[in-house]
Amino acid sequence: MKKKHRAIEGEESQAGFQIAPMIDVVFVIMLFFMVMAGAVKVERELKSALPGIAPVSPDAPQEMPDEIIVAVEESGAVTLNEEELDPPESKPMPNFTSSLTRLKQEADNRGAKVLVTIQAEEQAKYERVIDVLNALAKAKVANVTFTVGSDDGF
């Protein structure tokens, strides 16, 4: 017959601290981290030039871009550096377009960039701003920025 081990009443059984399962858990965790360490992507340096101020060498002359300010007023008048070239009713703006084309060609001959800033009044018609953009596209001007409103008030 089999003998069954029974705890004697009044006596508590003490199992003790089992270290073997703890070692197994530690090895499983260590194995997980070792495997995952190989999957970590290494960051590499990307050699890219961000927009901003380029480093200036003292012996190389710095060529400044030509900045053109185009104002679109509420009345429909379009000015190029504070000079109105076409009447507000003129949709194709031939004088404005030819002036932009000439300025672009002169800048290209000098190797300079042309920067155009369109300053539209808050109540200016969108259609007139589109007319200005069409004229810039005909002149092949690509660097265009927008501002809205006047610079006097904050």
PEKAPE-V695539 format. One record per residue. N is the residue number from 1. RES is the residue in three letters. PSI is psi in degrees with one decimal (* if undefined). Layout:
BEGIN
N|RES|PSI ; N|RES|PSI
END
This chain:
BEGIN
1|MET|153.7 ; 2|LYS|142.9 ; 3|LYS|133.9 ; 4|LYS|135.0 ; 5|HIS|118.9 ; 6|ARG|143.3 ; 7|ALA|138.5 ; 8|ILE|138.4 ; 9|GLU|137.7 ; 10|GLY|-16.7 ; 11|GLU|126.3 ; 12|GLU|141.0 ; 13|SER|136.4 ; 14|GLN|113.9 ; 15|ALA|-34.3 ; 16|GLY|174.5 ; 17|PHE|121.2 ; 18|GLN|111.4 ; 19|ILE|-24.2 ; 20|ALA|-45.6 ; 21|PRO|-33.0 ; 22|MET|-40.1 ; 23|ILE|-39.9 ; 24|ASP|-43.9 ; 25|VAL|-43.2 ; 26|VAL|-42.1 ; 27|PHE|-38.2 ; 28|VAL|-43.3 ; 29|ILE|-43.2 ; 30|MET|-41.0 ; 31|LEU|-41.1 ; 32|PHE|-48.6 ; 33|PHE|-33.1 ; 34|MET|-39.7 ; 35|VAL|-42.3 ; 36|MET|-23.5 ; 37|ALA|-30.0 ; 38|GLY|-20.7 ; 39|ALA|-6.5 ; 40|VAL|130.9 ; 41|LYS|135.0 ; 42|VAL|130.8 ; 43|GLU|137.9 ; 44|ARG|157.5 ; 45|GLU|127.6 ; 46|LEU|125.9 ; 47|LYS|96.5 ; 48|SER|149.2 ; 49|ALA|121.0 ; 50|LEU|152.5 ; 51|PRO|145.3 ; 52|GLY|-158.4 ; 53|ILE|124.6 ; 54|ALA|149.7 ; 55|PRO|132.3 ; 56|VAL|125.6 ; 57|SER|144.4 ; 58|PRO|-26.7 ; 59|ASP|-15.4 ; 60|ALA|126.0 ; 61|PRO|138.3 ; 62|GLN|122.2 ; 63|GLU|117.9 ; 64|MET|140.7 ; 65|PRO|153.9 ; 66|ASP|122.6 ; 67|GLU|126.7 ; 68|ILE|131.1 ; 69|ILE|121.2 ; 70|VAL|120.9 ; 71|ALA|131.9 ; 72|VAL|114.8 ; 73|GLU|166.0 ; 74|GLU|-31.0 ; 75|SER|-10.7 ; 76|GLY|-3.8 ; 77|ALA|137.1 ; 78|VAL|126.9 ; 79|THR|144.2 ; 80|LEU|109.3 ; 81|ASN|50.4 ; 82|GLU|22.3 ; 83|GLU|120.3 ; 84|GLU|123.5 ; 85|LEU|-34.4 ; 86|ASP|153.2 ; 87|PRO|156.9 ; 88|PRO|-21.5 ; 89|GLU|-14.6 ; 90|SER|110.9 ; 91|LYS|-45.2 ; 92|PRO|-19.9 ; 93|MET|66.5 ; 94|PRO|-40.1 ; 95|ASN|-40.8 ; 96|PHE|-45.4 ; 97|THR|-42.8 ; 98|SER|-36.4 ; 99|SER|-42.4 ; 100|LEU|-41.7 ; 101|THR|-42.4 ; 102|ARG|-44.4 ; 103|LEU|-38.7 ; 104|LYS|-43.7 ; 105|GLN|-41.8 ; 106|GLU|-41.7 ; 107|ALA|-39.9 ; 108|ASP|-38.4 ; 109|ASN|-34.0 ; 110|ARG|-10.3 ; 111|GLY|23.8 ; 112|ALA|162.3 ; 113|LYS|152.9 ; 114|VAL|121.1 ; 115|LEU|126.7 ; 116|VAL|129.8 ; 117|THR|121.3 ; 118|ILE|116.3 ; 119|GLN|102.4 ; 120|ALA|135.2 ; 121|GLU|158.9 ; 122|GLU|-33.8 ; 123|GLN|11.7 ; 124|ALA|146.9 ; 125|LYS|138.7 ; 126|TYR|-34.0 ; 127|GLU|-36.3 ; 128|ARG|-35.5 ; 129|VAL|-37.8 ; 130|ILE|-37.5 ; 131|ASP|-41.0 ; 132|VAL|-42.5 ; 133|LEU|-36.7 ; 134|ASN|-40.5 ; 135|ALA|-38.2 ; 136|LEU|-37.1 ; 137|ALA|-38.9 ; 138|LYS|-34.6 ; 139|ALA|-4.0 ; 140|LYS|41.6 ; 141|VAL|125.4 ; 142|ALA|-27.0 ; 143|ASN|96.8 ; 144|VAL|133.8 ; 145|THR|160.0 ; 146|PHE|143.4 ; 147|THR|149.8 ; 148|VAL|137.4 ; 149|GLY|-174.0 ; 150|SER|159.7 ; 151|ASP|-11.3 ; 152|ASP|-40.6 ; 153|GLY|148.2 ; 154|PHE|*
END
